């Protein structure tokens, strides 16, 4: 089933990724953990974009 708001989810994921990377710059002692979280958000973004494309191809 396609995600109806996939585009918005992708936008939110990009915002969260940016936030985590900014925090990693400010808190070097947590850099690795924050980069891991940012990578997770990028994974969710990719899944949302794939769902968006799936929704477009089935219409």
N, C-alpha and C positions, 0 to 999 in steps of 0.2 A: 504494500500500500504506500503510495507516495506521500511524502511529508508536505502538507499544504503550505506551511510557512517556512520552507527550507531556505529561502533567500534571507529571511530575517535571522534565522538561526546562524547562517554563515556570517552575517554581519556581527552578531553578538559574539561569535567565536573569535572573530578577528579582533574585536575590542578586548576580549579577555586575554588573548595571546599578547597583544601589545602591552596591556597592563602588567602581565606576569614578567615580560622581558624588561619593562621599566623598573619593576621592583627588584629584579635580579641585578640591575645596575646599581641600585641604591643599597642593596643588602648582599654584598659579595659572599658572605658566609652562608647564604641560602641560595646561591646562584644555581647550583645543580638541581636542587629540588624545584625551583621556580621554572627552570628551563624544561624540566620533565612535565610540569603542569602545562606550560605553554605548548609543548608537543602534543599533549593530550587534547587540548582545545583545537589544535590544527587537525587532529584526527577526526574530531567531531565535525569540524567544518567540512572536511573532505566527504564524510558520510552524508552530511546535509546536502552538499552540492550534488552528490550522486543521486540522492533521492529527488532533488529538484529536476535533474535530467531525466530520471525514470518517469517522473510525473509528466514531463513534456512529451516524452516519446509514446506514452500510452493514450494521449488525448487525441 
